[in-house]
């Protein structure tokens, strides 16, 4: 079966920028990832096709060769493999392995683990053959064994193939809110060279939804350095906490009387319950801070904010309404005195 055009595979134009290529790859890789499509036998094939297209088009040298020579210019085997044939791959110069994927803000959790906050895709730009008009002379000699000019010049020896870096591997995991906030260690099964390996993966505290955790040297193995393993974290929402950067927010309903006279109320935090003092006269929407009970990431740690929600009584008897009306007249409150409108 003929291979599909790489631009068609990613659904982009031939003039697409690097950011457009990365965005398209991120969307399709998530859509066809085998872990997300266990009942779809074609998902793995689609995922490999998307990854192969991305590996070529995101690399400037490989993309140049592909635009000039099509699939022959980058070899037919996916994930940096070698095209078959009696003469070997004549375009080996365009297929050097690329190292160092990723981008965006990073923090280091251990010597071999890096967390990238907001970059689902990634690609390298190092390595590869040099550009310029000399590429065509080298290309013809690799294809035909002689320089252009009908054999009038001396033959140049084809350079030995360079060791290829193994492909990077991505794996999706789902974390609870607490695991993402405080960190955890998870057993993870990965497929390397057709063998299932179980490894212990340390998830550092502070990862958020979409964070990429890179574990060096746990990707596919070629004849050069192994690729990296990228773990894509998906974080489940919490039933009552919500996160804003490194801070945690909790809505706390209180009665009208607790707001008027103050109260001491036990509230939950990620590290266990604490007793919170509600000052007399507290208003709905007021935020009370519990220091250092938020998200920790590296040396930084956020706070927890408790947002008060005053609940007023309903179905008051007429006599009680009259009493409250008298209090309202005795203690008038200009609730909207400071609003700009």
Helices and strands as residue ranges (DSSP letters): H 6-10, H 18-32, G 34-36, H 43-57, H 60-69, G 70-73, G 92-94, E 106-110, E 113-116, H 134-144, E 169-175, H 177-182, E 184-192, E 195-203, E 212-215, E 229-235, E 241-244, E 247-255, H 256-261, E 263-267, E 274-278, E 287-290, E 296-297, E 300-301, E 304-311, H 318-330
